[in-house]
Structures are given as C-alpha cells and as structure tokens.
C-alpha cells in the first residue's frame, strides 16, 4: 500500500478482476505515476544522449586533426632521436680518437716513421745515391720531425701521469 496508494482505494472485487484479467492489470499499471515518471525520465535520457552524441560528432574533426598532429610530432621525435643517437656515436668516436692515450700512440707511431725515413735517407747517402747537400737538408728535416714528435709524446705522457695522479679515484 505504501508503494502503490492507488491500489488501497480499490475494492476487493476490483483487485480480483485485476488479478484475473491481464488487460485490466495492464491498464491500471499504465496509469501509475511512477511508470509515467520512468517513461519521461527515459525520454529525457535518450534526448540527452543524442545531444551528447551530436556534440561528440562535431568534435571529431578537431580530435582527428590533433591526433594527426601528435602522430607527426611523434615521427619528428623519432627522427630527431635517431639523429641524436648518430651524433652521439660520432662524438664518442671522435672523443675516443682524440683521447690522450690515442694521441700518444699516434705520436709514437709518427715519430717511429720519421726515424725510419731518416734512416733510409742515411742509407741512401752511404750507398752514394744522394748528394751531401740533399742528404743534410732531408736528414735534418726528418730527424727534427722525429725529435719534435718524441718530445711531444713525452710531454703528453707526463701530462697524462700528472692528470691521473690528481684525478685518481679513491
């Protein structure tokens, strides 16, 4: 009775007819204010959903444009990352080739090559393949280069030793 106060106003014979005849029950059921409210609420909800769907459809082009912008920026990011990694690799290679120990090794090889060239010049002179003026200028040039490179190598070795002495890990 609290949920359906309309039924409390009906007589027992009306309630029995309603119980036995489905049409009467359906007619009574359709006149209930609760059902009318549910139907109204449903209609309002459908209208609200349709309006929201229309708004969403209007936003779709903007969303698609923003999605494409994100994809383009992601592709650019990927390209930039690849370029950055290549440049980092190149920087690492250059750093390795310019390290103090690599420079020292190259100076040692270059000094040795200059010494060999001066020895070849001396042998050519001793075998009589070269005039004394040519020998002196060529030999002195190669020996000077050899001694300069050895001096630079020793200086670099001292700098490396000094650096490692002051920057050694504890």
Buried (B, 14 or more C-beta within 10 A) or exposed (E): EEEEEEEEEBEEEEBEBBEEEEEBBEEBEEEBEEEEEEEEEEEEEEEEEEEEEEEEEEEEEEEEEEEEEEEEEEEEEEEEEEEEEEEEEEEEEEEEEEEEEEBBEBBBEBBEBBBEBBBEBBEBBEEEEBEEEEBEEBBEBBBEBBBBBBEBBEEBBEEBEEEEEEEEEE
